[in-house]
Amino acid sequence: MKKITGLLREYVFGLSIISMIIGLFLLFMGIIFYWISDIELGFYTDIIKKLGQWNAFILVGGLIIFGIGLYYLYSYLTNRAFVLEEIKTDKRSEYLKKHKKLKSTVKHLPSKYRKMVKDKEKELKIK
C-alpha cells in the first residue's frame, strides 16, 4: 500500500490532468445524450446512443472524476507554490517560523520537494 501511495504522490500532477480529461470525456457523453442529442460525431455518438439511460450514471461519474482531478491539481499546485516560496528565503528565523507547516506540506508532494527542503535545512543548519 505504501508503494502505491508513493507512486501516486510522485505522479500526482499527470494523474490529476488525466483524470480531468477522462472526467470531461464522460461528462460530455452525458451532456450530449441529454441536451444535444441531435449532434452527429460519428463513433462517439454511436457509443452514447448504445449506452442509453446509463448516460445518467456516466454524467454523474464524469462530474465526480473531473472534480477529484481538479481538487488534486489545485492542491498540488498550491502546495508546490508554498514550498517553492518558502525555500527561497535565506533567513533562518523566517524559515523556522514555517518549518512545521513546510514539513507537513512536503509529505504530500513528490520526493524532489522533500530533497529540496532537506538541502535547505542543511544550508541553514536546521535539524
DSSP file (Angstrom, degrees, kcal/mol; ACC not computed):
  #  RESIDUE AA STRUCTURE BP1 BP2  ACC     N-H-->O    O-->H-N    N-H-->O    O-->H-N    TCO  KAPPA ALPHA  PHI   PSI    X-CA   Y-CA   Z-CA
    1    1 A M     >        0   0    0      0, 0.0     4,-2.3     0, 0.0     5,-0.2   0.000 360.0 360.0 360.0 -37.4    0.0    0.0    0.0
    2    2 A K  H  >  +     0   0    0      1,-0.2     4,-2.3     2,-0.2     5,-0.1   0.857 360.0  52.5 -66.7 -34.3    2.9    2.4    0.8
    3    3 A K  H  > S+     0   0    0      2,-0.2     4,-2.4     1,-0.2    -1,-0.2   0.894 109.2  49.1 -67.4 -39.7    4.4    1.8   -2.6
    4    4 A I  H  > S+     0   0    0      2,-0.2     4,-2.7     1,-0.2    -2,-0.2   0.924 111.9  48.2 -66.2 -43.9    1.1    2.6   -4.4
    5    5 A T  H  X S+     0   0    0     -4,-2.3     4,-2.3     1,-0.2    -2,-0.2   0.912 112.4  49.3 -62.4 -42.2    0.7    5.8   -2.3
    6    6 A G  H  X S+     0   0    0     -4,-2.3     4,-2.0     2,-0.2    -2,-0.2   0.899 111.2  49.6 -63.4 -40.7    4.3    6.8   -3.1
    7    7 A L  H  X S+     0   0    0     -4,-2.4     4,-1.5     2,-0.2    -2,-0.2   0.922 112.1  47.5 -64.2 -44.4    3.8    6.1   -6.8
    8    8 A L  H  < S+     0   0    0     -4,-2.7    -2,-0.2     1,-0.2    -1,-0.2   0.879 110.8  52.4 -64.5 -36.9    0.6    8.2   -6.8
    9    9 A R  H >< S+     0   0    0     -4,-2.3     3,-0.9     1,-0.2    -1,-0.2   0.875 107.4  52.4 -66.5 -37.3    2.3   11.0   -4.9
   10   10 A E  H 3< S+     0   0    0     -4,-2.0     3,-0.2     1,-0.2    -1,-0.2   0.842 120.3  32.4 -67.3 -33.4    5.2   11.1   -7.5
   11   11 A Y  T 3X S+     0   0    0     -4,-1.5     4,-2.6     1,-0.2     5,-0.3  -0.012  78.2 123.7-115.5  29.3    2.9   11.4  -10.4
   12   12 A V  H <> S+     0   0    0     -3,-0.9     4,-2.1     1,-0.2     5,-0.2   0.855  73.5  53.5 -61.2 -37.5    0.0   13.4   -8.9
   13   13 A F  H  > S+     0   0    0     -3,-0.2     4,-1.8    -4,-0.2    -1,-0.2   0.962 114.2  39.5 -64.0 -52.0    0.3   16.2  -11.5
   14   14 A G  H  > S+     0   0    0      1,-0.2     4,-2.5     2,-0.2    -2,-0.2   0.897 116.2  51.0 -65.5 -41.1    0.0   14.0  -14.5
   15   15 A L  H  X S+     0   0    0     -4,-2.6     4,-2.5     1,-0.2    -1,-0.2   0.858 108.7  51.1 -67.1 -35.0   -2.6   11.7  -12.9
   16   16 A S  H  X S+     0   0    0     -4,-2.1     4,-1.9    -5,-0.3    -1,-0.2   0.889 110.7  48.9 -69.7 -37.0   -4.8   14.7  -12.0
   17   17 A I  H  X S+     0   0    0     -4,-1.8     4,-2.1    -5,-0.2    -2,-0.2   0.930 112.7  48.3 -64.4 -45.0   -4.7   16.0  -15.6
   18   18 A I  H  X S+     0   0    0     -4,-2.5     4,-2.6     1,-0.2     5,-0.2   0.911 111.1  49.8 -62.5 -42.9   -5.5   12.6  -16.9
   19   19 A S  H  X S+     0   0    0     -4,-2.5     4,-2.5     1,-0.2    -1,-0.2   0.865 109.5  52.1 -67.0 -33.6   -8.5   12.2  -14.5
   20   20 A M  H  X S+     0   0    0     -4,-1.9     4,-2.4     2,-0.2    -1,-0.2   0.903 110.3  48.3 -66.3 -39.6   -9.7   15.6  -15.5
   21   21 A I  H  X S+     0   0    0     -4,-2.1     4,-2.4     2,-0.2    -2,-0.2   0.931 113.5  46.4 -65.4 -45.5   -9.6   14.6  -19.2
   22   22 A I  H  X S+     0   0    0     -4,-2.6     4,-2.5     1,-0.2     5,-0.2   0.916 112.5  51.4 -62.4 -42.7  -11.4   11.4  -18.6
   23   23 A G  H  X S+     0   0    0     -4,-2.5     4,-2.7     1,-0.2    -2,-0.2   0.904 110.4  47.8 -61.0 -42.4  -14.0   13.2  -16.4
   24   24 A L  H  X S+     0   0    0     -4,-2.4     4,-2.8     2,-0.2    -1,-0.2   0.898 109.9  53.3 -64.9 -39.7  -14.6   15.7  -19.2
   25   25 A F  H  X S+     0   0    0     -4,-2.4     4,-1.4     2,-0.2    -2,-0.2   0.939 114.5  40.8 -59.1 -48.4  -15.0   13.0  -21.7
   26   26 A L  H  X S+     0   0    0     -4,-2.5     4,-1.8     2,-0.2    -2,-0.2   0.884 113.3  54.4 -68.7 -38.6  -17.6   11.2  -19.6
   27   27 A L  H  X S+     0   0    0     -4,-2.7     4,-2.3    -5,-0.2    -2,-0.2   0.916 108.2  48.9 -61.2 -44.3  -19.3   14.5  -18.7
   28   28 A F  H  X S+     0   0    0     -4,-2.8     4,-2.8     1,-0.2     5,-0.2   0.817 104.7  60.2 -67.3 -29.7  -19.7   15.4  -22.3
   29   29 A M  H  X S+     0   0    0     -4,-1.4     4,-2.0    -5,-0.2    -1,-0.2   0.948 109.7  41.9 -60.5 -46.9  -21.1   12.0  -23.1
   30   30 A G  H  X S+     0   0    0     -4,-1.8     4,-2.3     2,-0.2     5,-0.3   0.893 114.5  51.0 -66.9 -40.1  -23.9   12.7  -20.6
   31   31 A I  H  X>S+     0   0    0     -4,-2.3     4,-2.8     1,-0.2     5,-1.1   0.922 110.9  48.2 -64.1 -43.9  -24.4   16.2  -21.8
   32   32 A I  H  <5S+     0   0    0     -4,-2.8     4,-0.5     3,-0.2     7,-0.2   0.902 112.4  49.6 -64.0 -40.6  -24.6   15.2  -25.4
   33   33 A F  H  <5S+     0   0    0     -4,-2.0    -2,-0.2    -5,-0.2    -1,-0.2   0.919 121.9  30.8 -65.1 -43.7  -27.2   12.4  -24.6
   34   34 A Y  H  <5S+     0   0    0     -4,-2.3    -2,-0.2    -5,-0.1    -1,-0.2   0.803 135.4  16.3 -90.3 -30.0  -29.5   14.6  -22.6
   35   35 A W  T  <5S+     0   0    0     -4,-2.8    -3,-0.2    -5,-0.3     3,-0.1   0.714 129.5  34.1-119.6 -26.6  -29.2   18.1  -24.1
   36   36 A I    > < +     0   0    0     -5,-1.1     3,-1.3    -4,-0.5    -2,-0.1  -0.371  66.0 143.8-127.0  53.8  -27.6   17.9  -27.5
   37   37 A S  T 3   +     0   0    0      1,-0.3    -1,-0.1    -4,-0.2    -5,-0.1   0.647  63.4  65.5 -73.3 -14.7  -28.9   14.6  -28.9
   38   38 A D  T 3  S+     0   0    0     -3,-0.1    -1,-0.3     2,-0.1     2,-0.2   0.510  78.4 104.0 -85.9  -3.4  -29.3   15.8  -32.5
   39   39 A I    <   -     0   0    0     -3,-1.3     2,-0.5    -7,-0.2    -3,-0.0  -0.504  61.5-147.0 -77.7 146.8  -25.5   16.3  -33.0
   40   40 A E        +     0   0    0     -2,-0.2     3,-0.1     1,-0.1    -2,-0.1  -0.948  30.0 158.7-120.6 112.7  -23.6   13.7  -35.0
   41   41 A L    >   -     0   0    0     -2,-0.5     3,-1.0     1,-0.3     2,-0.3   0.064  46.2-128.2-117.9  21.6  -20.0   13.0  -34.0
   42   42 A G  T 3> S+     0   0    0      1,-0.3     4,-1.8     2,-0.2    -1,-0.3  -0.521  83.6   9.4  74.8-127.3  -19.6    9.6  -35.6
   43   43 A F  H 3> S+     0   0    0     -2,-0.3     4,-2.1     1,-0.2    -1,-0.3   0.824 127.0  58.9 -59.9 -36.3  -18.3    6.8  -33.3
   44   44 A Y  H <> S+     0   0    0     -3,-1.0     4,-1.8     1,-0.2    -1,-0.2   0.922 109.1  42.4 -62.7 -46.2  -18.6    8.9  -30.2
   45   45 A T  H  > S+     0   0    0     -3,-0.3     4,-2.5     2,-0.2    -1,-0.2   0.809 109.6  59.1 -73.3 -27.7  -22.3    9.5  -30.6
   46   46 A D  H  X S+     0   0    0     -4,-1.8     4,-2.0     2,-0.2    -2,-0.2   0.919 107.8  46.1 -63.2 -42.2  -22.9    5.8  -31.6
   47   47 A I  H  X S+     0   0    0     -4,-2.1     4,-1.8     2,-0.2    -2,-0.2   0.914 112.0  51.6 -64.4 -42.7  -21.4    4.8  -28.2
   48   48 A I  H  X S+     0   0    0     -4,-1.8     4,-1.0     1,-0.2    -2,-0.2   0.915 110.7  47.4 -61.9 -43.9  -23.5    7.4  -26.4
   49   49 A K  H  < S+     0   0    0     -4,-2.5     3,-0.3     1,-0.2    -1,-0.2   0.864 110.1  52.8 -67.8 -35.7  -26.7    6.1  -28.1
   50   50 A K  H  < S+     0   0    0     -4,-2.0    -1,-0.2     1,-0.2    -2,-0.2   0.838 105.1  55.2 -68.4 -32.1  -25.9    2.5  -27.3
   51   51 A L  H >< S+     0   0    0     -4,-1.8     3,-2.0     1,-0.2    -1,-0.2   0.765  84.1 170.8 -73.8 -24.0  -25.4    3.2  -23.7
   52   52 A G  G ><  +     0   0    0     -4,-1.0     3,-1.6     1,-0.3    -1,-0.2  -0.242  65.1   5.1  57.9-126.9  -28.9    4.8  -23.5
   53   53 A Q  G >  S+     0   0    0      1,-0.3     3,-1.5     2,-0.2     4,-0.4   0.587 114.3  81.1 -71.7 -10.2  -30.1    5.6  -20.0
   54   54 A W  G X> S+     0   0    0     -3,-2.0     4,-2.0     1,-0.3     3,-0.5   0.673  72.2  82.6 -65.8 -15.1  -26.7    4.6  -18.5
   55   55 A N  H <> S+     0   0    0     -3,-1.6     4,-2.5     1,-0.2    -1,-0.3   0.731  79.3  64.7 -63.1 -21.7  -25.6    8.1  -19.6
   56   56 A A  H <> S+     0   0    0     -3,-1.5     4,-2.0     2,-0.2    -1,-0.2   0.935 106.6  41.7 -65.2 -44.9  -27.1    9.4  -16.4
   57   57 A F  H <> S+     0   0    0     -3,-0.5     4,-2.9    -4,-0.4    -2,-0.2   0.869 114.0  52.7 -67.8 -36.7  -24.6    7.5  -14.3
   58   58 A I  H  X S+     0   0    0     -4,-2.0     4,-2.8     2,-0.2    -2,-0.2   0.894 107.9  51.6 -65.6 -40.0  -21.8    8.4  -16.8
   59   59 A L  H  X S+     0   0    0     -4,-2.5     4,-1.9     2,-0.2    -2,-0.2   0.934 114.5  41.9 -61.5 -47.5  -22.7   12.1  -16.4
   60   60 A V  H  X S+     0   0    0     -4,-2.0     4,-2.3     2,-0.2    -2,-0.2   0.915 115.5  50.3 -67.5 -43.3  -22.5   11.9  -12.6
   61   61 A G  H  X S+     0   0    0     -4,-2.9     4,-2.8     1,-0.2     5,-0.2   0.903 110.1  50.4 -61.3 -42.1  -19.4    9.8  -12.7
   62   62 A G  H  X S+     0   0    0     -4,-2.8     4,-2.4     1,-0.2   -35,-0.2   0.880 109.7  50.6 -63.3 -38.6  -17.7   12.2  -15.1
   63   63 A L  H  X S+     0   0    0     -4,-1.9     4,-2.2    -5,-0.2    -2,-0.2   0.905 112.9  46.0 -65.6 -41.4  -18.6   15.1  -12.8
   64   64 A I  H  X S+     0   0    0     -4,-2.3     4,-2.4     2,-0.2    -2,-0.2   0.931 114.1  47.2 -67.2 -46.2  -17.1   13.3   -9.8
   65   65 A I  H  X S+     0   0    0     -4,-2.8     4,-2.3     1,-0.2    -2,-0.2   0.909 113.3  48.7 -63.5 -42.3  -13.9   12.2  -11.6
   66   66 A F  H  X S+     0   0    0     -4,-2.4     4,-2.5    -5,-0.2    -1,-0.2   0.919 111.5  50.3 -62.9 -43.0  -13.4   15.7  -13.0
   67   67 A G  H  X S+     0   0    0     -4,-2.2     4,-2.4     2,-0.2    -2,-0.2   0.896 110.4  48.9 -62.6 -41.6  -14.0   17.2   -9.6
   68   68 A I  H  X S+     0   0    0     -4,-2.4     4,-2.5     2,-0.2     5,-0.2   0.926 112.6  47.9 -64.2 -44.9  -11.5   14.9   -8.0
   69   69 A G  H  X S+     0   0    0     -4,-2.3     4,-2.1     1,-0.2    -2,-0.2   0.899 112.2  49.5 -62.0 -41.3   -8.9   15.6  -10.6
   70   70 A L  H  X S+     0   0    0     -4,-2.5     4,-2.5     2,-0.2    -2,-0.2   0.905 110.6  50.4 -64.5 -42.4   -9.4   19.3  -10.3
   71   71 A Y  H  X S+     0   0    0     -4,-2.4     4,-2.8     1,-0.2    -2,-0.2   0.937 112.5  45.7 -61.5 -47.9   -9.1   19.1   -6.5
   72   72 A Y  H  X S+     0   0    0     -4,-2.5     4,-2.4     2,-0.2    -1,-0.2   0.866 113.0  50.4 -67.0 -35.1   -5.8   17.2   -6.6
   73   73 A L  H  X S+     0   0    0     -4,-2.1     4,-2.5    -5,-0.2    -1,-0.2   0.936 113.4  45.2 -66.0 -45.7   -4.4   19.5   -9.3
   74   74 A Y  H  X S+     0   0    0     -4,-2.5     4,-2.5     2,-0.2     5,-0.3   0.925 114.1  49.4 -62.5 -45.1   -5.3   22.6   -7.2
   75   75 A S  H  X S+     0   0    0     -4,-2.8     4,-2.4    -5,-0.2     5,-0.2   0.919 112.5  47.8 -60.8 -45.3   -3.9   21.0   -4.1
   76   76 A Y  H  X S+     0   0    0     -4,-2.4     4,-2.6    -5,-0.2     5,-0.2   0.935 113.2  47.1 -61.9 -47.4   -0.7   20.1   -5.8
   77   77 A L  H  X S+     0   0    0     -4,-2.5     4,-2.2     2,-0.2    -2,-0.2   0.885 114.1  46.3 -67.0 -38.7   -0.1   23.5   -7.3
   78   78 A T  H  X S+     0   0    0     -4,-2.5     4,-2.2     2,-0.2    -1,-0.2   0.917 115.1  46.5 -70.1 -41.8   -0.9   25.4   -4.1
   79   79 A N  H  X S+     0   0    0     -4,-2.4     4,-2.4    -5,-0.3    -2,-0.2   0.914 113.3  49.9 -64.2 -41.9    1.4   23.2   -2.0
   80   80 A R  H  X S+     0   0    0     -4,-2.6     4,-2.7    -5,-0.2     5,-0.2   0.915 110.5  49.4 -62.9 -44.0    4.1   23.3   -4.6
   81   81 A A  H  X S+     0   0    0     -4,-2.2     4,-2.0    -5,-0.2    -1,-0.2   0.901 111.0  50.4 -63.1 -40.5    3.9   27.1   -4.7
   82   82 A F  H  X S+     0   0    0     -4,-2.2     4,-2.3     2,-0.2    -2,-0.2   0.933 112.5  46.0 -62.6 -46.6    4.1   27.4   -0.9
   83   83 A V  H  X S+     0   0    0     -4,-2.4     4,-2.1     1,-0.2    -2,-0.2   0.933 113.3  48.4 -64.1 -46.4    7.1   25.1   -0.7
   84   84 A L  H  X S+     0   0    0     -4,-2.7     4,-0.9     1,-0.2    -1,-0.2   0.865 112.2  50.1 -63.5 -35.4    9.0   26.9   -3.5
   85   85 A E  H  < S+     0   0    0     -4,-2.0     4,-0.5    -5,-0.2     3,-0.4   0.906 112.2  46.5 -68.8 -41.9    8.2   30.3   -1.9
   86   86 A E  H >< S+     0   0    0     -4,-2.3     3,-0.7     1,-0.2    -2,-0.2   0.811 107.2  57.4 -72.3 -29.1    9.5   29.2    1.5
   87   87 A I  H 3< S+     0   0    0     -4,-2.1    -1,-0.2     1,-0.2    -2,-0.2   0.756  95.2  67.4 -72.4 -23.5   12.6   27.6    0.1
   88   88 A K  T 3< S+     0   0    0     -4,-0.9    -1,-0.2    -3,-0.4    -2,-0.2   0.775  79.1 101.3 -66.8 -25.5   13.6   30.9   -1.5
   89   89 A T    <   -     0   0    0     -3,-0.7    -3,-0.0    -4,-0.5    -4,-0.0  -0.279  50.6-169.2 -66.9 144.9   14.2   32.6    1.9
   90   90 A D        +     0   0    0     34,-0.0     2,-0.6     5,-0.0    -1,-0.1   0.373  59.7  98.5-109.7   0.0   17.7   33.0    3.2
   91   91 A K     >  -     0   0    0      1,-0.2     4,-1.9     2,-0.0     5,-0.1  -0.803  60.4-155.2 -95.4 124.2   16.7   34.0    6.7
   92   92 A R  H  > S+     0   0    0     -2,-0.6     4,-2.5     1,-0.2     5,-0.2   0.885  92.6  54.6 -64.2 -41.0   16.8   31.2    9.2
   93   93 A S  H  > S+     0   0    0      1,-0.2     4,-1.4     2,-0.2    -1,-0.2   0.898 109.2  47.1 -63.9 -41.5   14.3   32.8   11.5
   94   94 A E  H  > S+     0   0    0      1,-0.2     4,-1.0     2,-0.2    -1,-0.2   0.892 112.5  50.6 -65.9 -39.4   11.7   33.1    8.8
   95   95 A Y  H  < S+     0   0    0     -4,-1.9     3,-0.4     1,-0.2     4,-0.3   0.902 107.8  52.6 -65.4 -41.0   12.3   29.6    7.7
   96   96 A L  H >< S+     0   0    0     -4,-2.5     3,-0.7     1,-0.2     4,-0.4   0.815 100.7  62.2 -66.2 -30.8   11.9   28.3   11.3
   97   97 A K  H 3< S+     0   0    0     -4,-1.4    -1,-0.2     1,-0.2     4,-0.2   0.872 117.1  28.7 -62.0 -37.0    8.5   30.0   11.6
   98   98 A K  T 3X S+     0   0    0     -4,-1.0     4,-2.5    -3,-0.4    -1,-0.2   0.239  90.8 106.9-107.6  12.0    7.0   28.0    8.8
   99   99 A H  H <> S+     0   0    0     -3,-0.7     4,-2.5    -4,-0.3     5,-0.2   0.893  78.9  48.6 -61.9 -43.4    9.2   24.9    9.2
  100  100 A K  H  > S+     0   0    0     -4,-0.4     4,-1.9     2,-0.2    -1,-0.2   0.926 114.8  44.4 -65.1 -45.4    6.4   22.7   10.8
  101  101 A K  H  > S+     0   0    0      1,-0.2     4,-2.2    -4,-0.2    -1,-0.2   0.884 112.8  53.2 -65.2 -38.3    3.9   23.6    8.1
  102  102 A L  H  X S+     0   0    0     -4,-2.5     4,-2.3     2,-0.2    -2,-0.2   0.914 107.9  49.8 -62.8 -44.3    6.5   23.1    5.4
  103  103 A K  H  X S+     0   0    0     -4,-2.5     4,-0.8     1,-0.2    -1,-0.2   0.889 113.1  46.3 -63.6 -39.9    7.4   19.6    6.7
  104  104 A S  H  < S+     0   0    0     -4,-1.9     4,-0.3     1,-0.2    -1,-0.2   0.849 112.9  50.1 -72.7 -32.3    3.7   18.6    6.7
  105  105 A T  H >< S+     0   0    0     -4,-2.2     3,-1.5     1,-0.2    -2,-0.2   0.889 104.7  57.1 -70.0 -39.5    3.1   20.0    3.2
  106  106 A V  H >< S+     0   0    0     -4,-2.3     3,-1.5     1,-0.3    -1,-0.2   0.758  92.4  70.6 -65.9 -24.8    6.2   18.3    1.7
  107  107 A K  T 3< S+     0   0    0     -4,-0.8    -1,-0.3     1,-0.3    -2,-0.2   0.764  99.7  48.5 -62.2 -24.3    4.8   14.9    2.8
  108  108 A H  T <  S+     0   0    0     -3,-1.5    -1,-0.3    -4,-0.3    -2,-0.2   0.311 103.3  75.8 -99.6   7.3    2.1   15.3    0.1
  109  109 A L  S <  S-     0   0    0     -3,-1.5   -99,-0.1     1,-0.2     5,-0.1  -0.708  93.7 -78.0-113.9 165.6    4.4   16.3   -2.7
  110  110 A P    >>  -     0   0    0      0, 0.0     3,-1.5     0, 0.0     4,-0.9  -0.145  49.8-102.2 -58.6 161.1    6.8   14.3   -4.9
  111  111 A S  H 3> S+     0   0    0      1,-0.3     4,-2.2     2,-0.2     5,-0.2   0.724 114.3  70.4 -62.6 -25.1   10.2   13.3   -3.4
  112  112 A K  H 3> S+     0   0    0      1,-0.2     4,-1.8     2,-0.2    -1,-0.3   0.841  98.1  51.2 -64.6 -29.7   12.1   16.0   -5.2
  113  113 A Y  H <> S+     0   0    0     -3,-1.5     4,-2.1     2,-0.2    -1,-0.2   0.857 107.1  52.9 -74.2 -34.7   10.5   18.6   -3.0
  114  114 A R  H  X S+     0   0    0     -4,-0.9     4,-2.3     2,-0.2    -2,-0.2   0.901 109.7  49.6 -63.2 -39.4   11.4   16.7    0.1
  115  115 A K  H  X S+     0   0    0     -4,-2.2     4,-2.5     2,-0.2    -2,-0.2   0.897 108.3  52.7 -65.6 -39.8   15.0   16.7   -1.1
  116  116 A M  H  X S+     0   0    0     -4,-1.8     4,-2.0     1,-0.2    -2,-0.2   0.900 110.4  48.0 -62.1 -40.4   14.9   20.4   -1.7
  117  117 A V  H  X S+     0   0    0     -4,-2.1     4,-2.4     2,-0.2    -2,-0.2   0.904 111.1  50.3 -67.8 -41.3   13.7   21.0    1.8
  118  118 A K  H  X S+     0   0    0     -4,-2.3     4,-2.1     1,-0.2    -2,-0.2   0.905 110.2  50.3 -63.6 -40.3   16.4   18.8    3.3
  119  119 A D  H  X S+     0   0    0     -4,-2.5     4,-2.2     1,-0.2    -1,-0.2   0.895 110.6  49.6 -63.8 -39.2   19.0   20.6    1.3
  120  120 A K  H  X S+     0   0    0     -4,-2.0     4,-2.4     2,-0.2    -2,-0.2   0.883 108.6  53.1 -67.3 -37.7   17.7   24.0    2.5
  121  121 A E  H  X>S+     0   0    0     -4,-2.4     5,-2.8     2,-0.2     4,-0.6   0.896 109.9  48.0 -63.4 -40.0   17.8   22.6    6.1
  122  122 A K  H ><5S+     0   0    0     -4,-2.1     3,-0.5     3,-0.2    -2,-0.2   0.906 111.2  51.4 -64.9 -41.2   21.4   21.7    5.7
  123  123 A E  H 3<5S+     0   0    0     -4,-2.2    -2,-0.2     1,-0.2    -1,-0.2   0.899 117.4  37.6 -63.3 -40.9   22.2   25.1    4.2
  124  124 A L  H 3<5S-     0   0    0     -4,-2.4    -1,-0.2    -5,-0.1    -2,-0.2   0.415 112.1-119.8 -91.6   1.8   20.5   26.9    7.1
  125  125 A K  T <<5 +     0   0    0     -4,-0.6     2,-0.4    -3,-0.5    -3,-0.2   0.946  57.1 154.6  59.0  54.2   21.9   24.3    9.7
  126  126 A I      <       0   0    0     -5,-2.8    -1,-0.2     1,-0.1    -2,-0.1  -0.926 360.0 360.0-112.3 135.1   18.5   23.2   10.9
  127  127 A K              0   0    0     -2,-0.4    -1,-0.1    -5,-0.0    -5,-0.1   0.434 360.0 360.0 -95.3 360.0   18.0   19.7   12.5
